Amino acid sequence: MKIKNTQQLHALESAIDRCNHCVWLESAQGEFYDLKNEIDRYRGLGRLLSDSGEELELYTNAREDTAIMLDFFRQLIA
């Protein structure tokens, strides 16, 4: 996932805020950023913005939150 501008960043934050359960970014090396935790969110989003290799993956652990994030991704690619 690559965020290209502030509008996309704010849309991502809004989608995360609408989720009711854990949403996190994780790298192949095991780095973990809980996006529902304010400090982890800033660290994770900062890492996401600077991630030229696009190695961070976004995960949720609830079906309804997955639907929210999928809607965000649909808007992101539109």
Secondary structure, 3 states (H helix, E strand, C coil): CCCCCHHHHHHHHHHHHHCCCCEEEECCCCCEEECCCHHHHHHHHHHHHHCCCCCCEEEECCHHHHHHHHHHHHHHHC
